[in-house]
């Protein structure tokens, strides 16, 4: 298989991905319909807007996670990166550090730190030969510890109103069924900002095709002329960059920085990616899948709260969904 052939090859499971996407959308529609019937508050403009805001963070994390999963790896540090960056941006904004304390400077530096973390992960996986699980798990613990040392366990409040008001803004809107006016939250537009170029990169660039090639057979990809090391670096850098971006958005949403924030979001991102069709065996994944997967998980959480269902059931349902999806993925792989 030549380098040109790889670049022209469709991603593994592309047709299946479209079918799965439609299936997930159908499942989501059924869930929304059932909750609209069972509760009087689900299908309101305010609740749907809150649901979309909650989904935005996990959706962006899951898109980045999918890049790594497609290569056959995994990143357990995204939640820790999210919390660490929320602390970094809060520190920068609350101290007199010149350009670094402006919104532009703080956000830029925070995103660059995210890139640095991704480079560190890729170095450990590619150059040192460490398993992605171990490499990113170590970073997860290290970032939590470094953050707690810097802040001495304290929470940093952000008083820059121009920064914190961003997550409360909305752009465009339309009449809702209850007579109110639905405004699309700014956080939803941030998902669009990440998802559209990610889709183009993954499905319409040779680098995206190389990700699938590496996940399918790393050695075959290398022999075909793919720079496996460079593409692996890209996957981990994008994953950490998106996690850093979520950390910035989280800081705008709640107005504080704390390295302990984001705990559990790494598992949520993996779950969203897997439910959205990404294969933990590598070589299968999309951008729309993890976004829909994140929306399904947040709908379960939102619906359970509205129905006063014990929160423990939420984790049970999520775990069951993951088992079912991975099981069918393993069946599909056996038939290939």
Backbone as numpy.savetxt, mean C-alpha at the origin, in Angstrom:
# Nx Ny Nz CAx CAy CAz Cx Cy Cz
14.63 -17.17 -24.26 13.78 -15.97 -24.26 14.66 -14.73 -24.26
14.48 -13.87 -25.23 15.31 -12.68 -25.36 14.77 -11.55 -24.51
15.60 -10.52 -24.37 15.19 -9.33 -23.62 13.97 -8.69 -24.26
13.94 -8.65 -25.62 12.80 -8.06 -26.31 11.54 -8.89 -26.10
11.68 -10.20 -26.07 10.52 -11.07 -25.87 9.92 -10.85 -24.50
10.77 -10.72 -23.50 10.27 -10.46 -22.15 9.50 -9.16 -22.12
10.02 -8.13 -22.77 9.38 -6.81 -22.76 8.01 -6.85 -23.42
7.79 -7.81 -24.36 6.51 -7.88 -25.05 5.55 -8.85 -24.40
6.04 -9.64 -23.48 5.21 -10.67 -22.86 4.19 -10.06 -21.91
2.97 -10.57 -21.96 1.95 -10.11 -21.03 2.27 -10.65 -19.65
1.92 -9.91 -18.59 2.14 -10.39 -17.25 1.44 -11.72 -17.01
2.07 -12.58 -16.21 1.47 -13.87 -15.91 0.11 -13.67 -15.26
-0.91 -14.37 -15.78 -2.23 -14.29 -15.18 -2.96 -13.00 -15.50
-2.60 -12.33 -16.62 -3.23 -11.05 -16.94 -4.73 -11.22 -17.17
-5.10 -12.27 -17.95 -6.52 -12.51 -18.19 -7.24 -12.86 -16.91
-6.62 -13.70 -16.09 -7.20 -14.06 -14.81 -7.36 -12.84 -13.93
-6.40 -11.89 -14.02 -6.46 -10.69 -13.21 -7.69 -9.86 -13.50
-8.06 -9.76 -14.78 -9.27 -9.01 -15.15 -10.50 -9.69 -14.58
-10.56 -11.01 -14.71 -11.70 -11.77 -14.17 -11.80 -11.62 -12.66
-10.63 -11.73 -11.99 -10.62 -11.59 -10.54 -11.04 -10.19 -10.12
-10.57 -9.17 -10.87 -10.95 -7.81 -10.56 -12.44 -7.61 -10.63
-13.07 -8.16 -11.67 -14.53 -8.05 -11.81 -15.24 -8.80 -10.69
-14.67 -9.96 -10.33 -15.26 -10.74 -9.23 -15.20 -9.98 -7.91
-14.05 -9.35 -7.66 -13.90 -8.58 -6.42 -14.82 -7.37 -6.40
-14.99 -6.72 -7.55 -15.92 -5.60 -7.62 -17.34 -6.07 -7.36
-17.68 -7.26 -7.88 -19.01 -7.82 -7.61 -19.20 -8.10 -6.13
-18.17 -8.68 -5.50 -18.23 -8.95 -4.06 -18.39 -7.65 -3.28
-17.64 -6.62 -3.67 -17.72 -5.33 -3.00 -19.11 -4.73 -3.16
-19.69 -4.85 -4.35 -21.04 -4.31 -4.59 -22.07 -5.01 -3.71
-21.92 -6.33 -3.57 -22.85 -7.10 -2.72 -22.71 -6.65 -1.26
-21.48 -6.46 -0.80 -21.24 -6.02 0.57 -21.85 -4.65 0.81
-21.65 -3.73 -0.13 -22.19 -2.38 0.02 -23.72 -2.40 0.02
-24.30 -3.23 -0.85 -25.76 -3.33 -0.91 -26.32 -3.89 0.38
-25.69 -4.95 0.90 -26.15 -5.56 2.14 -26.05 -4.58 3.31
-24.94 -3.86 3.40 -24.77 -2.89 4.49 -25.73 -1.72 4.36
-26.05 -1.35 3.13 -27.01 -0.25 2.92 -28.40 -0.65 3.37
-28.71 -1.95 3.23 -30.02 -2.45 3.66 -30.07 -2.64 5.17
-28.96 -3.14 5.74 -28.94 -3.50 7.16 -28.72 -2.30 8.07
-28.13 -1.24 7.56 -27.88 -0.06 8.39 -28.42 1.19 7.70
-28.70 2.20 8.49 -29.20 3.46 7.93 -28.08 4.47 7.74
-26.89 4.13 8.20 -25.78 5.09 8.17 -24.69 4.75 7.16
-24.70 3.52 6.63 -23.61 3.16 5.72 -23.65 3.99 4.45
-24.80 4.00 3.77 -24.89 4.68 2.49 -25.19 6.17 2.67
-24.33 6.83 3.41 -24.42 8.27 3.57 -23.13 8.88 3.03
-23.22 10.10 2.57 -22.05 10.75 1.99 -20.91 10.83 2.99
-21.23 11.11 4.25 -20.18 11.24 5.26 -19.49 9.91 5.54
-20.25 8.82 5.64 -19.65 7.52 5.94 -18.83 7.01 4.77
-19.33 7.16 3.55 -18.57 6.71 2.39 -17.27 7.49 2.25
-17.32 8.79 2.52 -16.10 9.61 2.46 -15.09 9.14 3.50
-15.56 8.84 4.71 -14.66 8.33 5.76 -14.09 6.97 5.38
-14.92 6.12 4.77 -14.48 4.80 4.34 -13.37 4.94 3.30
-13.52 5.86 2.37 -12.51 6.06 1.33 -11.22 6.63 1.92
-11.35 7.51 2.91 -10.15 8.04 3.56 -9.37 6.92 4.26
-10.10 6.05 4.95 -9.45 4.94 5.65 -8.78 3.98 4.66
-9.40 3.82 3.51 -8.87 2.91 2.50 -7.61 3.46 1.85
-7.52 4.78 1.72 -6.44 5.41 0.96 -5.06 4.98 1.46
-4.84 4.98 2.77 -3.53 4.64 3.32 -3.12 3.22 2.96
-4.02 2.27 3.21 -3.71 0.86 2.96 -3.57 0.60 1.47
-4.37 1.28 0.65 -4.31 1.07 -0.79 -2.94 1.45 -1.34
-2.41 2.60 -0.90 -1.10 3.04 -1.38 0.00 2.08 -0.90
-0.09 1.68 0.38 0.87 0.70 0.90 0.82 -0.60 0.10
-0.41 -1.03 -0.23 -0.59 -2.31 -0.92 -0.05 -2.27 -2.35
-0.16 -1.11 -3.00 0.40 -0.99 -4.35 1.91 -1.18 -4.31
2.56 -0.50 -3.36 4.00 -0.66 -3.21 4.38 -2.07 -2.83
3.61 -2.67 -1.93 3.85 -4.05 -1.51 3.75 -5.01 -2.70
2.83 -4.72 -3.61 2.62 -5.60 -4.76 3.85 -5.65 -5.66
4.53 -4.52 -5.83 5.75 -4.52 -6.64 6.76 -5.54 -6.11
6.91 -5.57 -4.79 7.87 -6.49 -4.17 7.36 -7.93 -4.26
6.07 -8.13 -4.02 5.51 -9.47 -4.06 5.63 -10.08 -5.46
5.46 -9.26 -6.49 5.58 -9.75 -7.86 6.97 -10.34 -8.11
7.99 -9.77 -7.49 9.35 -10.29 -7.67 9.59 -11.54 -6.84
8.62 -11.94 -6.03 8.79 -13.10 -5.17 9.27 -12.74 -3.78
9.30 -11.45 -3.45 9.73 -11.00 -2.13 8.57 -10.54 -1.27
8.89 -9.88 -0.18 7.87 -9.34 0.72 8.52 -8.24 1.55
7.73 -7.27 1.98 8.26 -6.17 2.79 7.41 -6.03 4.04
7.98 -6.45 5.17 7.27 -6.39 6.45 7.48 -5.06 7.17
8.20 -4.14 6.56 8.56 -2.91 7.27 7.69 -1.72 6.92
6.74 -1.87 5.99 6.02 -0.69 5.49 5.27 0.04 6.60
4.71 -0.70 7.55 4.01 -0.05 8.67 4.97 0.75 9.53
6.17 0.18 9.76 7.17 0.88 10.56 7.70 2.11 9.82
7.88 1.98 8.50 8.31 3.13 7.71 7.27 4.23 7.78
6.02 3.86 7.70 4.91 4.82 7.80 4.97 5.59 9.11
5.10 4.88 10.22 5.17 5.54 11.53 6.43 6.37 11.69
7.56 5.83 11.23 8.83 6.55 11.34 8.80 7.86 10.57
8.25 7.82 9.37 8.20 9.04 8.54 7.22 10.05 9.13
6.15 9.58 9.74 5.23 10.54 10.39 5.95 11.30 11.49
6.87 10.60 12.18 7.68 11.25 13.22 8.68 12.22 12.59
9.32 11.81 11.50 10.32 12.66 10.84 9.69 13.95 10.34
8.57 13.85 9.65 7.93 15.05 9.11 7.44 15.96 10.24
7.01 15.36 11.34 6.58 16.16 12.49 7.76 16.89 13.12
8.88 16.20 13.25 10.08 16.83 13.81 10.55 18.00 12.94
10.55 17.80 11.65 11.00 18.84 10.74 10.09 20.07 10.78
8.80 19.82 10.85 7.84 20.93 10.82 7.79 21.71 12.13
8.20 21.08 13.22 8.09 21.72 14.54 9.42 22.28 15.04
10.46 22.24 14.20 11.75 22.81 14.57 12.19 23.83 13.53
12.95 24.81 13.97 13.41 25.87 13.08 14.68 25.40 12.35
14.47 24.76 11.20 15.58 24.20 10.44 15.65 24.77 9.02
15.18 25.97 8.86 15.22 26.61 7.55 14.31 25.93 6.56
14.86 25.66 5.36 14.06 25.04 4.30 13.48 23.71 4.74
14.22 22.95 5.55 13.76 21.63 5.99 12.50 21.72 6.82
12.21 22.88 7.40 11.02 23.03 8.23 9.83 23.58 7.46
10.01 23.86 6.17 8.87 24.22 5.34 8.14 22.95 4.94
6.90 23.07 4.49 6.15 21.90 4.08 6.85 21.19 2.93
7.29 21.96 1.95 7.98 21.36 0.81 9.25 20.64 1.22
10.04 21.30 2.08 11.29 20.70 2.53 11.06 19.46 3.37
10.10 19.52 4.30 9.84 18.39 5.18 9.34 17.18 4.40
8.44 17.42 3.45 7.91 16.32 2.66 8.99 15.73 1.77
9.79 16.58 1.15 10.87 16.10 0.27 11.88 15.25 1.03
12.32 15.75 2.18 13.29 15.00 2.99 12.70 13.68 3.45
11.45 13.69 3.85 10.78 12.47 4.32 10.72 11.43 3.22
10.38 11.86 2.01 10.30 10.91 0.89 11.68 10.38 0.51
12.70 11.23 0.61 14.06 10.79 0.32 14.53 9.76 1.34
14.13 9.93 2.59 14.45 8.92 3.60 13.78 7.60 3.25
12.55 7.68 2.76 11.88 6.47 2.31 12.64 5.78 1.20
13.15 6.56 0.26 13.97 6.00 -0.83 15.22 5.33 -0.25
15.85 5.98 0.72 17.04 5.41 1.34 16.76 4.09 2.02
15.61 3.99 2.68 15.24 2.73 3.34 15.06 1.63 2.30
14.42 1.98 1.17 14.24 1.00 0.10 15.57 0.53 -0.47
16.50 1.47 -0.64 17.85 1.09 -1.12 18.53 0.16 -0.14
18.36 0.43 1.14 18.95 -0.42 2.18 18.38 -1.83 2.11
17.07 -1.93 1.94 16.43 -3.24 1.82 16.96 -4.01 0.62
17.01 -3.31 -0.52 17.48 -3.96 -1.74 18.94 -4.39 -1.62
19.75 -3.57 -0.96 21.15 -3.93 -0.75 21.25 -5.22 0.06
20.44 -5.32 1.11 20.47 -6.52 1.94 20.03 -7.75 1.18
19.00 -7.59 0.35 18.47 -8.73 -0.40 19.38 -9.10 -1.56
19.84 -8.10 -2.31 20.62 -8.35 -3.53 22.09 -8.59 -3.25
22.71 -7.68 -2.50 24.16 -7.75 -2.30 24.55 -8.72 -1.18
23.75 -8.74 -0.11 24.10 -9.59 1.03 23.43 -10.95 0.96
22.44 -11.09 0.09 21.78 -12.37 -0.07 20.85 -12.75 1.07
20.36 -11.76 1.80 19.45 -12.03 2.91 18.03 -12.27 2.40
17.27 -13.16 3.03 15.87 -13.35 2.64 15.09 -12.05 2.88
14.21 -11.66 1.96 13.43 -10.43 2.14 12.67 -10.40 3.45
12.16 -11.56 3.88 11.42 -11.64 5.13 12.29 -11.17 6.30
13.51 -11.68 6.37 14.41 -11.35 7.47 14.88 -9.90 7.37
15.24 -9.48 6.17 15.76 -8.14 5.97 14.74 -7.08 6.39
13.51 -7.22 5.92 12.50 -6.20 6.21 11.94 -6.33 7.63
11.94 -7.54 8.15 11.50 -7.72 9.55 12.49 -7.02 10.48
13.78 -7.14 10.20 14.80 -6.47 11.01 14.63 -4.96 10.95
14.37 -4.44 9.75 14.16 -3.00 9.61 12.92 -2.54 10.38
11.89 -3.35 10.36 10.67 -3.02 11.08 10.96 -2.76 12.56
11.68 -3.69 13.18 12.01 -3.52 14.59 12.97 -2.36 14.80
13.95 -2.23 13.91 14.96 -1.19 14.06 14.34 0.21 13.96
13.46 0.42 13.00 12.84 1.74 12.83 11.97 2.11 14.03
11.27 1.14 14.55 10.46 1.41 15.75 11.37 1.85 16.90
12.47 1.11 17.08 13.38 1.43 18.18 14.06 2.77 17.99
14.53 3.07 16.77 15.19 4.34 16.50 14.21 5.50 16.74
12.99 5.32 16.28 11.99 6.37 16.46 11.69 6.63 17.92
11.59 5.57 18.71 11.31 5.73 20.14 12.48 6.37 20.87
13.71 6.05 20.42 14.89 6.68 21.02 14.92 8.17 20.73
14.60 8.55 19.50 14.63 9.96 19.12 13.58 10.76 19.87
12.40 10.20 20.00 11.29 10.94 20.64 11.16 10.65 22.11
11.95 9.68 22.60 11.83 9.23 24.00 10.41 8.75 24.29
9.77 8.19 23.28 8.43 7.64 23.43 7.32 8.66 23.41
7.66 9.91 23.15 6.65 10.98 23.16 6.02 11.16 21.78
4.83 11.74 21.77 4.14 12.08 20.53 4.42 13.53 20.17
4.69 13.79 18.90 5.00 15.14 18.45 3.78 15.74 17.77
3.27 16.82 18.30 2.10 17.47 17.72 2.52 18.43 16.61
1.78 18.41 15.51 2.06 19.29 14.37 1.10 20.47 14.43
1.66 21.66 14.52 0.83 22.86 14.65 0.71 23.64 13.34
1.29 23.14 12.28 1.23 23.79 10.98 -0.13 23.50 10.34
-1.04 24.47 10.42 -2.40 24.25 9.92 -2.44 24.04 8.41
-1.55 24.69 7.68 -1.52 24.52 6.23 -1.22 23.07 5.87
-0.44 22.41 6.71 -0.08 21.01 6.47 -1.22 20.07 6.87
-1.76 20.26 8.05 -2.79 19.34 8.56 -4.14 19.53 7.87
-4.37 20.69 7.30 -5.66 20.92 6.64 -5.79 20.17 5.33
-4.67 19.70 4.79 -4.72 19.03 3.49 -5.64 17.83 3.50
-5.54 16.99 4.52 -6.34 15.76 4.55 -7.82 16.03 4.78
-8.16 17.23 5.19 -9.57 17.57 5.43 -10.23 18.18 4.20
-9.42 18.48 3.18 -9.97 19.11 1.98 -10.55 18.07 1.03
-11.37 18.54 0.11 -11.98 17.69 -0.91 -11.94 18.42 -2.24
-11.90 17.63 -3.31 -11.88 18.21 -4.66 -12.96 17.54 -5.50
-13.76 18.32 -6.13 -14.87 17.87 -6.97 -15.95 17.20 -6.11
-17.11 17.10 -6.64 -18.20 16.49 -5.90 -19.41 16.32 -6.80
-20.43 15.67 -6.23 -21.67 15.44 -6.98 -22.78 15.16 -5.97
-24.04 15.31 -6.38 -25.17 15.09 -5.47 -25.22 13.63 -5.01
-25.51 13.43 -3.74 -25.63 12.08 -3.18 -27.09 11.69 -3.11
-27.33 10.40 -2.92 -28.70 9.89 -2.96 -29.57 10.40 -1.82
-28.95 10.83 -0.71 -29.74 11.32 0.42 -29.98 12.83 0.33
-29.62 13.42 -0.80 -29.84 14.85 -0.99 -28.66 15.71 -0.61
-27.64 15.11 0.02 -26.45 15.87 0.41 -25.49 15.95 -0.79
-24.37 16.63 -0.57 -23.38 16.80 -1.62 -22.13 16.02 -1.25
-21.76 15.05 -2.09 -20.59 14.22 -1.80 -19.34 14.87 -2.38
-18.34 15.09 -1.53 -17.07 15.64 -1.95 -16.00 14.54 -1.93
-15.24 14.43 -3.01 -14.20 13.40 -3.08 -13.01 13.86 -2.24
-12.65 13.11 -1.17 -11.56 13.52 -0.27 -10.22 13.63 -1.00
-9.40 14.53 -0.54 -8.08 14.72 -1.14 -7.23 13.46 -1.05
-7.44 12.67 0.01 -6.66 11.44 0.16 -6.97 10.44 -0.95
-8.20 10.46 -1.44 -8.57 9.58 -2.56 -7.81 9.99 -3.81
-7.65 11.29 -4.01 -6.89 11.77 -5.16 -5.41 11.38 -5.05
-4.93 11.22 -3.83 -3.56 10.76 -3.65 -3.40 9.30 -4.09
-4.46 8.51 -3.90 -4.42 7.13 -4.40 -4.36 7.14 -5.92
-5.15 8.01 -6.53 -5.13 8.13 -7.99 -3.74 8.58 -8.46
-3.16 9.52 -7.73 -1.83 10.03 -8.07 -0.79 8.92 -8.08
-0.93 7.96 -7.18 0.02 6.83 -7.10 -0.37 5.71 -8.06
-1.67 5.42 -8.15 -2.12 4.25 -8.90 -1.94 4.39 -10.41
-2.23 5.56 -10.95 -2.17 5.72 -12.41 -0.75 5.52 -12.95
0.27 6.24 -12.44 1.63 5.97 -12.94 2.12 4.57 -12.60
1.65 4.02 -11.47 2.05 2.65 -11.11 1.51 1.65 -12.13
0.28 1.87 -12.56 -0.31 0.98 -13.57 0.45 1.08 -14.88
0.78 2.29 -15.28 1.55 2.48 -16.52 2.91 1.80 -16.40
3.56 2.00 -15.26 4.88 1.39 -15.05 4.81 -0.13 -15.10
3.80 -0.69 -14.43 3.73 -2.14 -14.30 3.30 -2.83 -15.59
2.41 -2.21 -16.34 1.82 -2.89 -17.49 2.25 -2.34 -18.85
2.88 -1.18 -18.86 3.21 -0.58 -20.15 4.67 -0.13 -20.22
5.52 -0.69 -19.42 6.95 -0.40 -19.50 7.72 -1.71 -19.40
8.89 -1.72 -19.99 9.68 -2.95 -19.95 10.15 -3.25 -18.54
10.33 -2.22 -17.70 10.76 -2.47 -16.32 9.67 -3.19 -15.53
8.43 -2.84 -15.81 7.33 -3.55 -15.17 7.28 -5.00 -15.59
7.49 -5.24 -16.88 7.52 -6.62 -17.37 8.69 -7.40 -16.77
9.77 -6.71 -16.53 10.93 -7.37 -15.93 10.61 -7.84 -14.50
9.77 -7.08 -13.79 9.36 -7.50 -12.45 8.69 -8.86 -12.51
7.78 -9.01 -13.47 7.08 -10.29 -13.63 8.06 -11.39 -14.03
9.00 -11.05 -14.90 9.98 -12.05 -15.35 10.82 -12.55 -14.18
11.23 -11.63 -13.31 12.03 -12.01 -12.15 11.23 -12.91 -11.22
9.95 -12.55 -11.00 9.11 -13.36 -10.13 8.82 -14.73 -10.69
8.78 -14.82 -12.02 8.50 -16.10 -12.66 9.71 -17.02 -12.60
10.88 -16.49 -12.96 12.10 -17.29 -12.92 13.28 -16.33 -12.95
13.85 -16.10 -11.81 14.92 -15.11 -11.69 16.13 -15.47 -12.56
16.52 -16.72 -12.55 17.70 -17.12 -13.31 17.45 -17.00 -14.81
16.26 -17.39 -15.25 15.93 -17.28 -16.68 15.91 -15.82 -17.10
15.40 -14.96 -16.22 15.38 -13.53 -16.53 16.80 -12.99 -16.65
17.68 -13.43 -15.76 19.07 -12.97 -15.80 19.76 -13.41 -17.09
19.53 -14.67 -17.46 20.14 -15.20 -18.68 19.58 -14.54 -19.93
18.39 -13.97 -19.82 17.77 -13.28 -20.95 18.22 -11.83 -21.06
19.08 -11.41 -20.17 19.62 -10.07 -20.25 19.00 -9.06 -19.31
18.10 -9.51 -18.44 17.47 -8.60 -17.48 18.45 -8.30 -16.36
18.58 -7.04 -16.02 19.42 -6.64 -14.89 18.61 -6.89 -13.61
18.68 -8.11 -13.12 17.85 -8.53 -11.99 18.11 -7.66 -10.76
19.35 -7.33 -10.52 19.69 -6.53 -9.34 19.05 -5.15 -9.41
19.15 -4.50 -10.55 18.61 -3.15 -10.70 17.09 -3.14 -10.57
16.42 -4.12 -11.17 14.96 -4.18 -11.11 14.50 -4.48 -9.69
15.25 -5.33 -8.98 14.92 -5.61 -7.58 15.05 -4.35 -6.73
16.09 -3.57 -7.00 16.25 -2.30 -6.31 15.04 -1.40 -6.54
14.57 -1.34 -7.78 13.41 -0.50 -8.11 12.19 -0.92 -7.31
11.95 -2.23 -7.22 10.78 -2.74 -6.50 10.80 -2.32 -5.03
11.93 -2.50 -4.36 12.00 -2.17 -2.93 12.01 -0.67 -2.69
12.61 0.09 -3.59 12.61 1.55 -3.44 11.18 2.09 -3.59
10.45 1.61 -4.58 9.07 2.06 -4.77 8.21 1.70 -3.56
8.41 0.50 -3.03 7.62 0.06 -1.87 7.86 0.98 -0.67
9.11 1.27 -0.37 9.43 2.13 0.77 9.04 3.58 0.51
9.17 4.03 -0.74 8.77 5.39 -1.10 7.28 5.58 -0.87
6.48 4.61 -1.30 5.04 4.71 -1.09 4.69 4.66 0.40
5.42 3.86 1.16 5.19 3.79 2.61 5.53 5.13 3.26
6.60 5.77 2.79 6.96 7.10 3.31 5.89 8.12 2.96
5.36 8.02 1.75 4.29 8.92 1.32 3.07 8.75 2.22
2.75 7.52 2.57 1.63 7.26 3.48 1.92 7.86 4.85
3.18 7.79 5.29 3.55 8.38 6.57 3.29 9.88 6.59
3.60 10.55 5.48 3.34 11.99 5.36 1.83 12.24 5.39
1.07 11.45 4.63 -0.38 11.63 4.58 -1.02 11.35 5.94
-0.49 10.35 6.65 -1.00 10.05 7.98 -0.78 11.21 8.93
0.38 11.85 8.82 0.67 13.00 9.66 -0.29 14.16 9.37
-0.66 14.33 8.10 -1.62 15.38 7.78 -3.01 15.03 8.30
-3.29 13.74 8.36 -4.63 13.28 8.76 -4.87 13.45 10.26
-3.89 13.06 11.07 -4.12 13.08 12.53 -3.34 14.18 13.24
-2.45 14.85 12.53 -1.76 15.99 13.11 -0.71 15.67 14.14
-0.22 14.46 14.16 0.84 14.09 15.10 1.85 13.18 14.41
3.03 13.08 15.01 4.04 12.15 14.55 4.40 11.20 15.67
4.37 9.91 15.39 4.68 8.92 16.41 5.19 7.66 15.72
6.38 7.17 16.08 6.94 6.00 15.39 6.16 4.71 15.60
5.25 4.70 16.57 4.46 3.49 16.80 3.22 3.43 15.91
2.96 4.50 15.18 1.81 4.49 14.27 2.08 3.52 13.12
1.01 3.01 12.56 1.15 2.11 11.42 1.36 0.66 11.80
1.33 0.34 13.10 1.49 -1.05 13.50 0.34 -1.89 12.96
0.69 -2.97 12.29 -0.32 -3.84 11.68 -0.63 -3.50 10.24
-0.23 -2.30 9.80 -0.53 -1.92 8.42 0.26 -2.74 7.41
1.42 -3.28 7.83 2.18 -4.14 6.93 1.38 -5.40 6.58
0.68 -5.93 7.57 -0.15 -7.11 7.32 -1.38 -6.75 6.51
-1.94 -5.56 6.78 -3.07 -5.10 6.00 -2.70 -4.92 4.53
-1.49 -4.40 4.29 -1.05 -4.19 2.91 -0.85 -5.51 2.20
-0.26 -6.48 2.90 -0.06 -7.81 2.30 -1.40 -8.46 2.02
-2.32 -8.37 2.99 -3.65 -8.96 2.82 -4.38 -8.33 1.64
-4.30 -7.00 1.52 -4.97 -6.30 0.41 -4.39 -6.74 -0.92
-3.08 -6.87 -0.97 -2.42 -7.28 -2.20 -2.81 -8.70 -2.59
-2.82 -9.59 -1.60 -3.15 -11.00 -1.88 -4.62 -11.14 -2.25
-5.51 -10.49 -1.51 -6.93 -10.55 -1.84 -7.17 -9.96 -3.23
-6.35 -8.97 -3.58 -6.47 -8.34 -4.89 -5.85 -9.15 -6.02
-5.34 -10.32 -5.74 -4.88 -11.20 -6.79 -3.39 -11.42 -6.90
-2.58 -10.69 -6.11 -1.14 -10.90 -6.17 -0.80 -12.27 -5.59
0.16 -12.94 -6.21 0.55 -14.27 -5.75 1.79 -14.17 -4.87
1.73 -14.78 -3.70 2.88 -14.81 -2.82 4.02 -15.65 -3.40
3.74 -16.39 -4.47 4.77 -17.16 -5.16 5.48 -16.30 -6.20
4.97 -15.09 -6.43 5.60 -14.17 -7.38 4.98 -14.23 -8.77
5.32 -13.23 -9.59 4.98 -13.17 -11.02 3.53 -12.84 -11.33
2.69 -12.63 -10.32 1.28 -12.30 -10.55 0.92 -11.11 -9.68
0.28 -10.11 -10.29 -0.14 -8.95 -9.52 -0.61 -7.84 -10.44
-1.27 -6.85 -9.87 -1.78 -5.72 -10.63 -1.81 -4.51 -9.70
-2.24 -3.37 -10.23 -2.40 -2.18 -9.41 -3.83 -2.04 -8.91
-4.79 -2.36 -9.77 -6.19 -2.23 -9.36 -6.56 -3.26 -8.29
-5.92 -4.44 -8.33 -6.24 -5.50 -7.37 -6.06 -5.09 -5.93
-4.86 -4.61 -5.54 -4.67 -4.22 -4.14 -5.55 -3.05 -3.70
-5.91 -2.17 -4.64 -6.80 -1.06 -4.28 -8.18 -1.61 -3.93
-8.68 -2.54 -4.75 -9.98 -3.16 -4.46 -9.89 -4.00 -3.19
-8.76 -4.70 -3.02 -8.57 -5.50 -1.81 -8.60 -4.65 -0.56
-7.94 -3.50 -0.61 -7.95 -2.58 0.54 -9.35 -2.08 0.82
-10.10 -1.80 -0.24 -11.48 -1.31 -0.07 -12.37 -2.39 0.54
-12.14 -3.64 0.16 -12.91 -4.74 0.74 -12.61 -4.87 2.24
-11.35 -4.83 2.60 -10.98 -4.96 4.01 -11.55 -3.82 4.84
-11.48 -2.60 4.32 -12.00 -1.46 5.07 -13.52 -1.48 5.12
-14.16 -2.04 4.09 -15.61 -2.18 4.13 -16.02 -3.17 5.22
-15.26 -4.25 5.35 -15.53 -5.22 6.42 -15.41 -4.53 7.78
-14.35 -3.75 7.95 -14.14 -3.05 9.22 -15.23 -2.02 9.48
-15.55 -1.23 8.47 -16.57 -0.20 8.61 -17.93 -0.82 8.88
-18.26 -1.86 8.12 -19.56 -2.51 8.30 -19.68 -3.18 9.66
-18.59 -3.80 10.11 -18.62 -4.45 11.42 -18.85 -3.42 12.53
-18.24 -2.26 12.41 -18.45 -1.21 13.41 -19.88 -0.72 13.41
-20.44 -0.53 12.22 -21.82 -0.04 12.13 -22.82 -1.07 12.66
-22.49 -2.35 12.48 -23.38 -3.43 12.93 -23.07 -3.88 14.36
-22.10 -3.20 14.99 -21.69 -3.54 16.36 -21.23 -4.99 16.48
-20.52 -5.45 15.45 -19.95 -6.80 15.46 -18.62 -6.76 16.20
-18.36 -7.76 16.99 -17.10 -7.86 17.72 -15.92 -7.70 16.76
-14.98 -6.84 17.10 -13.85 -6.55 16.22 -13.01 -7.79 15.93
-13.06 -8.78 16.82 -12.29 -10.00 16.59 -12.76 -10.72 15.33
-14.04 -10.59 15.02 -14.56 -11.25 13.82 -13.96 -10.65 12.56
-13.58 -9.37 12.63 -12.98 -8.73 11.46 -11.68 -9.43 11.06
-10.85 -9.72 12.06 -9.58 -10.39 11.78 -9.80 -11.83 11.32
-10.83 -12.48 11.87 -11.14 -13.85 11.46 -11.56 -13.88 9.99
-12.43 -12.94 9.60 -12.90 -12.86 8.22 -11.74 -12.56 7.27
-10.88 -11.63 7.68 -9.72 -11.28 6.85 -8.82 -12.50 6.66
-8.54 -13.20 7.75 -7.70 -14.40 7.66 -8.31 -15.46 6.77
-9.63 -15.64 6.87 -10.31 -16.63 6.03 -10.22 -16.25 4.55
-10.37 -14.97 4.25 -10.27 -14.50 2.87 -8.88 -14.79 2.29
-7.85 -14.52 3.09 -6.48 -14.75 2.64 -6.25 -16.24 2.35
-6.72 -17.10 3.25 -6.56 -18.55 3.06 -7.23 -19.00 1.77
-8.45 -18.52 1.53 -9.19 -18.91 0.34 -8.47 -18.46 -0.93
-8.02 -17.20 -0.93 -7.36 -16.66 -2.13 -6.04 -17.38 -2.40
-5.24 -17.58 -1.37 -3.95 -18.26 -1.55 -4.17 -19.72 -1.97
-5.20 -20.35 -1.45 -5.49 -21.73 -1.82 -5.80 -21.84 -3.31
-6.68 -20.95 -3.79 -7.02 -20.99 -5.21 -5.83 -20.60 -6.09
-4.96 -19.72 -5.57 -3.76 -19.36 -6.31 -2.84 -20.56 -6.43
-2.71 -21.34 -5.36 -1.86 -22.54 -5.41 -2.45 -23.59 -6.36
-3.79 -23.69 -6.40 -4.43 -24.61 -7.35 -4.13 -24.18 -8.79
-4.20 -22.88 -9.03 -3.93 -22.37 -10.37 -2.51 -22.68 -10.80
-1.56 -22.53 -9.86 -0.16 -22.79 -10.17 0.07 -24.27 -10.49
-0.63 -25.16 -9.81 -0.46 -26.59 -10.06 -0.95 -26.98 -11.46
-1.94 -26.26 -11.95 -2.51 -26.59 -13.25 -1.67 -26.04 -14.41
-0.80 -25.08 -14.10 0.02 -24.49 -15.17 1.10 -25.47 -15.63
